[in-house]
Amino acid sequence: MKMSKVAVVYWSGTGNTEAMADLIAEGVREAGGTADVIECSQFGPDQLDDFDAFAFGCPAMGDEELEDGEFLPMYDVVEPLLSGRRVVLFGSYDWNDGEWMELWEQRAEAAGLDLVDSVIAKDYPDDDASAECARVGMAIAKG
Protein backbone atom coordinates (compact mmCIF):
# COMPACT_ATOMS: atom_id res chain seq x y z
CA MET A 1 0.00 0.00 0.00
CA LYS A 2 1.39 3.37 -1.02
CA MET A 3 1.64 5.83 1.83
CA SER A 4 0.35 9.29 1.31
CA LYS A 5 2.07 12.60 0.85
CA VAL A 6 0.09 14.99 3.06
CA ALA A 7 -0.02 18.79 3.06
CA VAL A 8 -0.62 20.11 6.58
CA VAL A 9 -1.80 23.66 5.90
CA TYR A 10 -2.55 25.96 8.82
CA TRP A 11 -2.98 29.46 10.23
CA SER A 12 -1.99 30.08 13.83
CA GLY A 13 -2.21 33.24 15.88
CA THR A 14 -0.79 32.05 19.21
CA GLY A 15 1.03 28.87 18.22
CA ASN A 16 -1.63 26.41 19.41
CA THR A 17 -2.82 25.42 15.93
CA GLU A 18 0.78 25.37 14.71
CA ALA A 19 1.61 22.86 17.46
CA MET A 20 -1.33 20.73 16.28
CA ALA A 21 -0.02 20.90 12.70
CA ASP A 22 3.37 19.59 13.83
CA LEU A 23 1.73 16.77 15.81
CA ILE A 24 -0.43 15.74 12.84
CA ALA A 25 2.66 15.74 10.61
CA GLU A 26 4.42 13.49 13.16
CA GLY A 27 1.46 11.08 12.98
CA VAL A 28 1.65 11.03 9.19
CA ARG A 29 5.36 10.22 9.36
CA GLU A 30 4.81 7.58 12.06
CA ALA A 31 2.44 5.82 9.66
CA GLY A 32 5.06 5.90 6.91
CA GLY A 33 3.73 8.87 4.95
CA THR A 34 5.40 12.18 4.22
CA ALA A 35 4.10 15.50 5.50
CA ASP A 36 4.84 19.08 4.53
CA VAL A 37 3.79 21.62 7.16
CA ILE A 38 2.84 24.80 5.28
CA GLU A 39 1.60 28.18 6.52
CA CYS A 40 -1.63 29.02 4.69
CA SER A 41 -0.13 32.15 3.13
CA GLN A 42 2.37 29.86 1.33
CA PHE A 43 -0.26 27.46 -0.07
CA GLY A 44 -2.46 27.66 -3.13
CA PRO A 45 -4.29 25.67 -5.81
CA ASP A 46 -1.14 25.15 -7.88
CA GLN A 47 0.19 22.83 -5.12
CA LEU A 48 -2.84 20.53 -4.87
CA ASP A 49 -1.51 17.94 -7.31
CA ASP A 50 1.70 17.59 -5.28
CA PHE A 51 -0.21 15.86 -2.45
CA ASP A 52 -2.46 12.86 -1.91
CA ALA A 53 -4.28 14.22 1.12
CA PHE A 54 -4.65 17.40 3.13
CA ALA A 55 -4.97 18.55 6.73
CA PHE A 56 -6.28 22.09 7.11
CA GLY A 57 -5.92 23.84 10.45
CA CYS A 58 -7.43 27.06 11.68
CA PRO A 59 -8.40 28.20 15.17
CA ALA A 60 -11.84 29.50 16.05
CA MET A 61 -11.97 33.26 15.58
CA GLY A 62 -14.51 35.90 16.53
CA ASP A 63 -17.98 34.38 16.62
CA GLU A 64 -16.96 30.78 15.80
CA GLU A 65 -15.45 31.64 12.42
CA LEU A 66 -12.37 30.77 10.40
CA GLU A 67 -9.59 33.38 10.34
CA ASP A 68 -10.56 35.65 7.43
CA GLY A 69 -7.35 37.59 6.73
CA GLU A 70 -5.15 34.78 5.39
CA PHE A 71 -6.75 31.38 5.99
CA LEU A 72 -10.27 31.82 4.64
CA PRO A 73 -9.23 33.50 1.36
CA MET A 74 -6.85 30.57 0.67
CA TYR A 75 -9.41 27.96 1.73
CA ASP A 76 -12.20 29.55 -0.35
CA VAL A 77 -10.02 29.09 -3.44
CA VAL A 78 -8.84 25.53 -2.82
CA GLU A 79 -11.98 23.96 -1.32
CA PRO A 80 -13.87 23.66 -4.64
CA LEU A 81 -10.84 21.85 -6.10
CA LEU A 82 -10.72 19.27 -3.29
CA SER A 83 -13.86 17.33 -4.20
CA GLY A 84 -13.28 13.63 -3.52
CA ARG A 85 -9.90 14.22 -1.88
CA ARG A 86 -9.09 13.03 1.64
CA VAL A 87 -9.07 15.87 4.14
CA VAL A 88 -8.63 16.28 7.89
CA LEU A 89 -9.67 19.50 9.65
CA PHE A 90 -8.10 20.72 12.89
CA GLY A 91 -7.79 23.75 15.11
CA SER A 92 -7.75 25.18 18.59
CA TYR A 93 -10.28 27.28 20.44
CA ASP A 94 -10.31 29.30 23.62
CA TRP A 95 -13.97 29.95 24.31
CA ASN A 96 -17.38 28.60 23.31
CA ASP A 97 -17.56 24.89 22.57
CA GLY A 98 -15.94 24.27 19.21
CA GLU A 99 -19.03 24.96 17.09
CA TRP A 100 -16.79 26.46 14.39
CA MET A 101 -15.47 22.97 13.67
CA GLU A 102 -18.97 21.53 13.25
CA LEU A 103 -19.82 24.31 10.80
CA TRP A 104 -16.53 23.77 8.94
CA GLU A 105 -17.15 20.00 8.73
CA GLN A 106 -20.63 20.62 7.29
CA ARG A 107 -19.19 23.04 4.75
CA ALA A 108 -16.45 20.57 3.71
CA GLU A 109 -18.91 17.69 3.31
CA ALA A 110 -21.27 19.89 1.29
CA ALA A 111 -18.32 20.71 -1.01
CA GLY A 112 -17.79 16.99 -1.66
CA LEU A 113 -14.59 16.54 0.33
CA ASP A 114 -13.77 13.09 1.70
CA LEU A 115 -13.64 14.22 5.33
CA VAL A 116 -11.55 11.59 7.12
CA ASP A 117 -11.71 13.16 10.57
CA SER A 118 -11.28 16.33 12.57
CA VAL A 119 -9.64 17.24 15.84
CA ILE A 120 -9.94 20.26 18.11
CA ALA A 121 -7.96 21.35 21.16
CA LYS A 122 -8.83 23.83 23.86
CA ASP A 123 -5.90 26.24 23.85
CA TYR A 124 -2.51 24.45 23.55
CA PRO A 125 -2.94 20.74 22.78
CA ASP A 126 -2.79 18.73 26.02
CA ASP A 127 -1.84 15.04 26.14
CA ASP A 128 -5.27 13.88 24.93
CA ALA A 129 -5.40 16.40 22.09
CA SER A 130 -1.80 15.58 21.14
CA ALA A 131 -2.68 11.89 20.92
CA GLU A 132 -5.73 12.75 18.78
CA CYS A 133 -3.56 14.85 16.44
CA ALA A 134 -1.15 11.93 16.00
CA ARG A 135 -4.10 9.56 15.43
CA VAL A 136 -5.67 11.67 12.66
CA GLY A 137 -2.23 12.12 11.11
CA MET A 138 -1.86 8.34 10.94
CA ALA A 139 -5.41 7.97 9.61
CA ILE A 140 -4.91 10.46 6.76
CA ALA A 141 -1.55 8.90 5.86
CA LYS A 142 -3.01 5.43 5.52
CA GLY A 143 -5.81 6.56 3.24
C-alpha positions in Angstrom: 0.0 0.0 0.0 1.4 3.4 -1.0 1.6 5.8 1.8 0.3 9.3 1.3 2.1 12.6 0.9 0.1 15.0 3.1 0.0 18.8 3.1 -0.6 20.1 6.6 -1.8 23.7 5.9 -2.6 26.0 8.8 -3.0 29.5 10.2 -2.0 30.1 13.8 -2.2 33.2 15.9 -0.8 32.1 19.2 1.0 28.9 18.2 -1.6 26.4 19.4 -2.8 25.4 15.9 0.8 25.4 14.7 1.6 22.9 17.5 -1.3 20.7 16.3 0.0 20.9 12.7 3.4 19.6 13.8 1.7 16.8 15.8 -0.4 15.7 12.8 2.7 15.7 10.6 4.4 13.5 13.2 1.5 11.1 13.0 1.6 11.0 9.2 5.4 10.2 9.4 4.8 7.6 12.1 2.4 5.8 9.7 5.1 5.9 6.9 3.7 8.9 4.9 5.4 12.2 4.2 4.1 15.5 5.5 4.8 19.1 4.5 3.8 21.6 7.2 2.8 24.8 5.3 1.6 28.2 6.5 -1.6 29.0 4.7 -0.1 32.1 3.1 2.4 29.9 1.3 -0.3 27.5 -0.1 -2.5 27.7 -3.1 -4.3 25.7 -5.8 -1.1 25.2 -7.9 0.2 22.8 -5.1 -2.8 20.5 -4.9 -1.5 17.9 -7.3 1.7 17.6 -5.3 -0.2 15.9 -2.5 -2.5 12.9 -1.9 -4.3 14.2 1.1 -4.7 17.4 3.1 -5.0 18.5 6.7 -6.3 22.1 7.1 -5.9 23.8 10.5 -7.4 27.1 11.7 -8.4 28.2 15.2 -11.8 29.5 16.1 -12.0 33.3 15.6 -14.5 35.9 16.5 -18.0 34.4 16.6 -17.0 30.8 15.8 -15.5 31.6 12.4 -12.4 30.8 10.4 -9.6 33.4 10.3 -10.6 35.6 7.4 -7.3 37.6 6.7 -5.1 34.8 5.4 -6.8 31.4 6.0 -10.3 31.8 4.6 -9.2 33.5 1.4 -6.9 30.6 0.7 -9.4 28.0 1.7 -12.2 29.5 -0.3 -10.0 29.1 -3.4 -8.8 25.5 -2.8 -12.0 24.0 -1.3 -13.9 23.7 -4.6 -10.8 21.8 -6.1 -10.7 19.3 -3.3 -13.9 17.3 -4.2 -13.3 13.6 -3.5 -9.9 14.2 -1.9 -9.1 13.0 1.6 -9.1 15.9 4.1 -8.6 16.3 7.9 -9.7 19.5 9.6 -8.1 20.7 12.9 -7.8 23.8 15.1 -7.8 25.2 18.6 -10.3 27.3 20.4 -10.3 29.3 23.6 -14.0 29.9 24.3 -17.4 28.6 23.3 -17.6 24.9 22.6 -15.9 24.3 19.2 -19.0 25.0 17.1 -16.8 26.5 14.4 -15.5 23.0 13.7 -19.0 21.5 13.2 -19.8 24.3 10.8 -16.5 23.8 8.9 -17.2 20.0 8.7 -20.6 20.6 7.3 -19.2 23.0 4.7 -16.5 20.6 3.7 -18.9 17.7 3.3 -21.3 19.9 1.3 -18.3 20.7 -1.0 -17.8 17.0 -1.7 -14.6 16.5 0.3 -13.8 13.1 1.7 -13.6 14.2 5.3 -11.6 11.6 7.1 -11.7 13.2 10.6 -11.3 16.3 12.6 -9.6 17.2 15.8 -9.9 20.3 18.1 -8.0 21.3 21.2 -8.8 23.8 23.9 -5.9 26.2 23.9 -2.5 24.5 23.6 -2.9 20.7 22.8 -2.8 18.7 26.0 -1.8 15.0 26.1 -5.3 13.9 24.9 -5.4 16.4 22.1 -1.8 15.6 21.1 -2.7 11.9 20.9 -5.7 12.7 18.8 -3.6 14.8 16.4 -1.1 11.9 16.0 -4.1 9.6 15.4 -5.7 11.7 12.7 -2.2 12.1 11.1 -1.9 8.3 10.9 -5.4 8.0 9.6 -4.9 10.5 6.8 -1.6 8.9 5.9 -3.0 5.4 5.5 -5.8 6.6 3.2 
